């Protein structure tokens, strides 16, 4: 809200574009959920993520936030959101551009391939809907390749490429990604490989690196440091230290809320969806109870309440 008030100030070089927000939300409204084959109506918190990532612009018209953290508990549909953002960036934001690289990445080959497969399935369905059917045909993207096992998607007319590269492989060198999305980055122990993504984006206009994860057992990982940094920057907003770094975090406020199901919506916003509330709440309650009995409550707190613990569970 304060940033909206700052618009137009001499020392604030960003603005909120309702046009861009409208564009991405209209695009999201036609994106099919691969699990159902039909678009899923986004909840307000999901629309908020899209609006913040795409709506805020800099003076050059590019995206304000060159780096972003999106953190929410498991099972909240983040793969669907990630696929929409990737498809929008690759199909829409690339218009008029050539030789652009786009990245989806995760911990290992299996997880990265699963994400790309989901995005390919979404693109294949989008390719049957006008005007995107014509747009994709004009780009030279052969929709037959969307059912292949290839680790990239290519537009032959402009050489724009969507690449899947796992952290395990770590081959981020020499690429300058316009949009890079890294899923489950909370498991990564060092910055060594990830830093290559960021350094490769330095000269890329409209760049954005989106880090997505839940909390993990090891609280010393770089992602947790980044979360704490951006939370401190938001609390000390007057310093303007992180104007191009976005933090969107859904988590419990403390461990005391572990046994307070009425509070779990803080980390599990899908609990606000009437059609899913009962099933999700029952599943979370069962997980909490079984983990408590087996002495692994930290797993529920990490994955399902998105809470970092002060010590790694491995240290006990």
N, C-alpha and C positions, 0 to 999 in steps of 0.2 A: 504494500500500500504506500509506503514511504517513497519507493522508487517511482511510483505513478505520479506522486506529488512533485518529484524532482525533475520530471520531464520539462525540457525547455530551459533549464538552468544552464548557465555558462559552464559550470564545472561538472555537468552530467551529460555525457555524450551518447545516451541511449534513449530509445523510445519504444513504446509498446504498440505493435501493429495489429489492430483488430482484423485487418485484411488478411494477414498471414495466418492468424488464428482461425479465421473462417475457412481459409483454404485447407489447412491441415485437418480440421474437424470434418469438413465435407468429404475429404479423401478417406478419412478413417471410417466414415459412415458407410462406405461401399466395400471396405476391406473385409473379406470373409474370414471368420474364425475357422481355421483348418479342421478343427474337431467337429464342427457342425455343418460346415459348408455355407453358412449364412453369416452376415455381419452381426456382431454383438454390440448392442447399444452401450456406449461407454458411460461409466458412472462419473459424477462430478470430479472425483479425485483423479481419475484417469484423464479426463479432459484438461484438468489443471496441469498435469505433467506435460501434455502436448503443447498447451498454450505457453507455458514457461520456456520450454525448449525452443519453440519455433517463433513465438510472438515477439519476444524481446529482440530488438535489432540495434546495431551500432550505426554510426553516422555514415558508413559506407554502404549500408543496406544489408550487411551480412548479419549472421546470428551473433547476438551479444555474448552468449555463454559458450566459450570455446571448450570448457570442461564442465562436466555435470556428474553428479552422483544421484542415482535413484536406488533407494533401499527400502525394501518392504519384506514382510514375512513370506515364507514359501506358500505356493499354491494360490497366489493372488492374480494370476493371469499376466505376469510380466512378459512372458514369451510372446504373447499376442501383441502387447504394446510395442515391444522391441521390433517385431516384424513390421508393424505399421510404420514406425519411424524409419526403418531401413528402406522399405518400399517407397515411402514418400520422398526420401532424400535421393534415392537412386533413380526414380522415375520422373519426379517433378522438379526437384532442386537442380537436377543435372541438365535441364533444358537449356540449349544454347552452348553447352560446355562440351569439351572433348578431352580425352586422355585423363579422365578422373578415376581415382581409385576409392573404393568404399570397403570397409572392413567389418566383418563379424568375427568375433573371437571368443573363446572360452578356454577352460583349463587344459583340456586334452582334445585329441582328434575326434573321439566319439561324441563328446558334448558339442563341439564346434560343428561337426557334420549334422548333428540333429537340429541345431538352430538353423543352419543353411537350408536343410531339407524343409523345415517349416516355412521359411521365407519363400523358397521356390514354389511350394504348394500354393501359398498366398498369391504370388505373382502369376502363376498359371491361371488361377481363377479370375484375377483382375484382368488378365489378357482377353477374357471373353466379354468384357463390359466396355461399351463405348463411353467416352472417347479414348479410353486407355488402350483398347484393342488396336486402333489405328496408330496411336502414339508408339506402342510397343513394336508394331510392324514397321513403322518408319525408322525406328531406332536400329533395326537390324537384329533385334534380340529374337533368336530362334526359340520359340516356345517349346520345341521338342527337347531342347537341352535342359529344360526345367525338370524333366523326369529322369535325367541322367545322374550319375554319381560324381560328376565333375565338381571340383572344389571352387569353381568360380562361375559367374554369370557375365556374359559379354554382350555389349551392344556393338555390333560390327560397323555400324555407320559412323560412330564417333569414338570407338575404343574405350568407352566407359566400362569399368569392370567392378563387379561386386565380388570380393575375395573372402574366402574362409581360411583363416590361418590360426592354428591353435597356439596357445602359450607354450605348450610342450615342444612344438617345432620352433617357435620363436623367430621365424623368418620375417621380421617386420622391417628390416633394413631396406633402404633404397625406395621405400614407398612413401607417398605423401597423401595420406588419406583425407578426403574431404569430410567424410563422416566415419567415425570408428566407434563401434559398440562392443564392449567387453562384458560378457555375462559371467557371474559368479567370480568376480575378481577378488572377493574377500578371501579366497583360498591361496592367493599368490603371496609368497613369502618375501620376495625382494622386488625392487623397482627396476632391476637391470634390463629386462626385456621390454617391459611396458614403457619405459622411458623413451625407447626408440620410436614408439607410436607418436608420442607427444613431440619429440624433436623433429620428426618428419613432417609434422603439420605446421611448423612455425611460419612458413611463407604461403600457406594455403588460405585464400580468402574463404570466408563462410565456413571455416573449419569447426568441427565439434567432436569431442571425445566423451562418450557417455559410458560411465562405469556403473554396472548394475550388480547388486549382490544383497544377500542377507548377511546377518552376523555369522561369524565362524568361531570355532573353539579357541583359536589362537588370537588373543587380543593385541599381539605385537605386530600384526601384519600392516603393510603400508595403507591398505584401504581404511582400516580403523583410524590410523593417524590422520588420513585425509578427512574422514567424517568429523573427527574432533576439531580439526582445523577450520572446516567450513562452519561448524556449529558455533565456534568461538567468534568467527568473523561476522556471523549473523547477530550474535549477541552484542558485538561491538561495531554495529552497523555504521556508526558515526565516523569510524576510521577509514571506511571505503577501501579496505584491503583486499577484497575478493569480488570486485565488480563484474568479473567475467567468469566466475566459478559458481555454479549452481548446486545447491544441496537440497534434495527432496527426500526426506527420511520419515518413514512410518514405523514407529517402534513403541514399545512400552516405556514408561518413564523410569521405572525401577523394578527390581526383582520382587518387591512387595506385591506387585500386580499379577504374579504367577498364578495365584489361586483366586483371581477375581475375573471370571468369565465376562462379566458385564463391561470390563475394561479392555478386553482383547481386541476390540474393533480398532484400537489405536495402531496396532501392527497388522491387523487383518481387516482392511477396509471393505472386503467383500462381505463381511458380516452385516453390512448395511443394505445388502441386496436381498430383499424378501425371499426370492426364489432359491437362494443358496444358503440362507442363514442357518436353517435347522440342520442340514447335512454337514455344513462346515463346522458349526458349533459342537455337534456331536463328535465329529472327528477330532477336533482339538481337545475336547474333554477326555476322550479315550486316550489320546496320545499323552496328555498331561498325567493321567492316572497311571498308565502303564509305565511311563518313564520314572515316575515317583516310586513305584513299587520295585523297579529294577535298579534303582540308584543312578539313573542316567537323566535326571531332570534337566541337567545342563543342555542336553540335546534339544529338548522342547523349548527351553528359554532362548537358545541360539536361533534355531531354524523357524520356530513357530511364533515366537514373540519378538524376534529380531533384536535380542538383547546381547550385548557383549559382556562377558564375565571378566572380572578383574584378573583372574589367573587362568592359564590354559588348563583345560581338563586333563591334558596329557601329563601335567606336572604332579598329579596326585598318584 
